Amino acid sequence: MTTLRTLSTGLMSLLLVLSALLAAPVLASDSDAEERIRERFADLIPSVQVRSVTASEVPDFYQVSTDESTIYVSGDGQYVLLGEMLRLDPERGVVNLTDEARNGERKAAIEALSAEDMISYPPEGEVKAQMYVFTDIDCGYCRSMHAAMADFHAEGIQINYLGFPRAGPNSASHTKLVSAWCADDQQAAMDQAKAGRSIPEKSCSNPISDQLRLGQALGVSGTPATVLADGRLLPGFRPAADMARVLGIK
């Protein structure tokens, strides 16, 4: 039932068409689809930043990654389909092509991060795998994950935190994340905040707002949300033993 409901929702959303683009004239050739798509967006909806345009599995439709989401646009730049593209595969079942394609984007984004971009918790011994976790100080499941840090370390998993204040910029959660980031001892401040204790409010140059936007661009909609090294996005909190199996280290 859940799969059918998801499929139905996806198919319904794919039927939505942006009226502004529908009103545009038809172009004769689609040999330069990417250029036409970029030009059409720049002319009609310049507030949307197009990051990449790649061919999809559906003939003459292109996967367009923007700064907020992934959409599909016809090669002539006229039609925009909103939602996820699903393939009904006789062997794999319902395959989410949109999510699979975004794995590459997430992988590249994670690889572009440096150690200074995150608050990291490495195990004392060998690091067998790493998790990149978009987190919120006030999220209950985020606190549960943090409380299980010793379990993750026992599996050889390093946790790398990126800020994702669900209430947005200028919220109390945003302020707490900034304060933890700007603390002299980031780990100690994060430990206290995750335990529900107050920490001194601090301000400095920090990446929290950028990380919030990054998470949104990568498909994060709630916390905790974990991105693996291969680009897979796993929402919610999973026990360390389960994550070790997902990561292939157990």
PEBELLIN-V387290 format. One line per field, one symbol per residue. psi: psi as a letter, one per 30 degrees, with the letter a starting at -180 (. if undefined). Layout:
psi->???
This chain:
psi->eeeeeeeeeeeefffkkjeeeefllkkekgfheeeeeeeeeeeeiffjjkeljlklfkkgkkkjkaffaklkklfggekkkkakkkkjkfefbjkjeeeeefeeeeeeeefflleffljkillebkjflkkjjklkegkefeeeeefgeeeeeffgkkkjkkkijefllgleeeeeeeeeeflejeeeeeeeefggkklkklklklgeeeeeeeeefggkflllkkklfgfkkjllkkleeeeeeefgg.
